[in-house]
């Protein structure tokens, strides 16, 4: 088996594992904690209110107000909160996810709000759309699970129209959580050459589980963490790349701070997530 065939076989295994894991909607644990047991309009409204209140900066990084009349692709659909907001703001919405569950939920959301567009199954690594199709691409917490963040960003670039934009959120390799769980590895990563970065899966199951776990307690099968410098390098083909950190959890001494205070004080420096605004 040659190298290309071997890489293709490995990627198929990654895609299969992701389809199985993410078929349980991202946010299922949250929904259960809120007492949500169905997908009624009222239940989804309750979920969205909590979600958007917990991540208030999401509306800062995703320019919903500019989407009217635009063709927008969302990659990684989860519980459908972002999908519904994009459609409600007048976009022609397209959703893409490797798992059937999120695709079904996004289409349900579109129907509920009489939105224009459709969600389909598929991988961003082989996105079933022609070059320069979309005005904007939104990928919140998804590209780092593909097994090939570098290729995923290249596909985002291909799919955008000239001067089109994107909002991409990926996990920060230099966050406070990384420093707590593995300080030596994190400091070495911070000093590494970003130009030498190669996409790879985080081998520490404990680390993957700290960010994404299903009902059975298993971590996501594929999770990639990057530094700001590495992300900027991977996005070097774009004409503009602006990166900011967000999101602080409640571990250790952080539980004594309100979330808003912790995010304000530490989020921009050691946040869990990197939000990247891109322009082709």
Secondary structure by P-SEA (a helix, b strand, c coil): ccaaaaaaaaaaaaaaaaaaaaccccaaaaaaaaccccccaaaaaaaaaaaaaaccccccccccccccccbbbbcccccaaaaaaaaaaccbbbbbbccaaaaaaaaaaaaaaccccccccccccccccccccccbbbbcccccccccaaaaaaaaaaaccccccbbbbbbbcccaaaaaacaaaaaaaaacccccbbbbccccaaaaaacccccccccccbbbbbcaaaaaaaaccccbbbbbbbbbccccccccccaaaaaaccccccccbbbbbbcc
